[in-house]
Amino acid sequence: MAVTTPFQTLFAVPMTCDGCAMSITDALHKLPGIIKVEASVKEQLVSIEGTAAPSAIVEAIQATGRDAILRGSGSSNSAAVSILETYHHAHLQEAKANTADAANPGSWINQRLVRGLARMVQVSPTETVVDLTVRGVPPGTYRATIREYGNLKDGASSTGPVWASQQGSKEAEGPRGYLGTIEVGPNGYGNTFLNRPFQVWEVIGRALVVSRSDEGDGKPLSNEEDTVVGVIARSAGVWDNDKTVCSCTGKTLWEERKDEVAKGML
């Protein structure tokens, strides 16, 4: 289903003058579904209201020559995020974790890079929008599903079946955890933006899996190279996150962003 309910997003964007703010505002208003854009040079923030996907907003801002970091979306307790990783090389972890090879480029630690990102925003009591992006995976048609459990001990294999409705409810369209499909092109990149009838609190702590595997024969998911998985965690609302320096590392927002990009973060 197409996303029709507007929601708010807030991005940190480096701007030096009113011209920067105008350039970003003009670029965002070219996106379908944008209702309102407010850019503050003083606060280094851009607030957007509309139905455009956060990933599309980031791309539009980056096209102006600036980077963007999502600081929050929706209201308090209405947003979630899942960072998707591959567990294809999990069998190497135990063998190499305690050796010098663990720090080398060919080891488990370096091979387990981020392969995707899902952002969720609840826009009504019965509707949550999902902005899902994957990259660095083989081309093809992938299924995106929310699983019963958030157990990543064995990667996708330990996340259980697709999340279903509570006992006694009707599932005319199949399990509630089935999000849909995503097409990944020859460049290894794919994106989809959709809405589903659940509330954010219902999926916090569960796992999200994107895979080409066919589960029709009842076999559990395996950690193939084309399967990525992550736990769904609560994320900040539009005005819930005002951090600019990490209290743990002392790194600024943009220094953390550079580290995340190096690890494959979208």
C-alpha positions, -999 to +999 in steps of 0.1 A: +000+000+000+012+035-008+021+058+021-005+085+024-004+097+061+021+125+066+048+123+093+077+144+106+114+138+102+143+158+115+178+158+100+212+172+111+227+189+080+259+211+079+249+245+066+270+277+065+245+303+052+210+310+042+219+300+006+226+265+019+192+263+036+175+276+004+193+250-018+183+222+005+147+234+008+143+237-030+157+202-035+134+187-010+103+204-024+110+186-057+103+152-040+067+139-042+048+141-009+068+169+007+044+193+025+067+215+046+104+221+050+121+242+077+159+246+076+177+263+105+213+274+098+218+283+135+207+249+147+221+229+117+187+211+115+162+205+087+126+196+097+104+179+071+067+170+070+052+148+043+050+113+030+085+110+014+107+082+025+136+092+049+160+075+025+148+096-004+152+127+017+188+118+026+196+112-011+180+146-021+201+164+005+233+146-004+226+156-041+232+192-030+267+183-018+259+180+019+255+150+042+224+143+064+219+124+096+184+114+107+179+128+143+144+116+148+111+107+131+075+108+143+065+115+178+080+100+210+078+062+212+066+059+176+098+052+157+121+022+154+152+011+135+169-021+124+205-023+112+208-054+089+239-075+088+250-107+071+257-137+093+270-157+063+304-160+079+292-168+114+309-202+113+343-184+113+336-164+144+345-190+170+375-202+151+390-168+146+378-147+175+407-155+197+434-154+171+455-126+155+436-132+123+405-117+138+418-082+131+427-090+095+406-080+065+396-116+058+382-123+092+347-126+106+348-092+122+355-074+090+332-095+069+302-088+090+294-054+076+261-035+075+241-046+045+208-027+051+188-004+072+151-003+081+134+028+095+099+025+109+075+053+119+040+048+133+018+074+117-016+064+131-030+039+157-032+013+130-005+021+105+033+021+105+055+030+075+086+011+067+116+025+048+138-004+039+172-002+020+197-030+013+230-029-006+259-051-012+238-082-018+233-104-049+206-091-074+171-106-072+138-105-055+139-105-017+113-111+010+112-088+040+097-104+072+095-096+109+102-127+129+088-140+162+121-136+181+150-112+183+175-140+190+205-135+167+227-161+184+227-181+152+219-152+129+187-156+109+184-193+118+175-185+154+148-158+147+119-183+145+089-182+121+074-151+106+056-130+132+019-139+133-011-122+148-023-130+183-042-162+186-078-160+175-073-130+151-079-132+114-049-132+090-066-128+056-034-114+041-011-138+058+012-133+088+014-097+100+052-100+099+052-103+061+063-069+049+065-075+012+092-078-015+122-057-024+139-058-058+177-056-057+193-045-090+227-055-107+244-029-085+234-047-053+211-019-042+174-021-034+148+001-016+111+000-008+088+022+012+055+008+024+030+008+052+017-021+073-011-025+099+008-028+132+020-005+160+057+001+166+056-013+202+044-047+188+077-053+169+103-038+192+127-066+201+118-089+172+141-095+143+137-082+107+150-105+080+156-098+043+162-129+023+157-147-011+152-180+007+120-199+000+104-209+033+074-226+016+087-261+024+089-253+062+127-252+064+141-226+088+161-197+074+198-203+069+226-177+069+232-175+032+251-147+015+218-132+004+202-131+039+206-101+062+191-097+097+188-072+125+169-066+158+142-039+157+150-013+183+132+018+194+146+051+180+142+088+187+112+109+179+116+142+161+126+162+192+139+133+214+175+134+204+196+165+209+230+148+213+258+164+194+287+148+212+288+111+224+293+110+261+311+076+258+337+083+231+338+121+230+332+120+192+310+146+175+279+136+155+298+138+122+328+119+135+305+091+145+288+093+111+322+088+094+329+057+114+295+043+106+299+048+069+332+030+070+314+000+085+288+001+057+261+021+073+237+036+047 
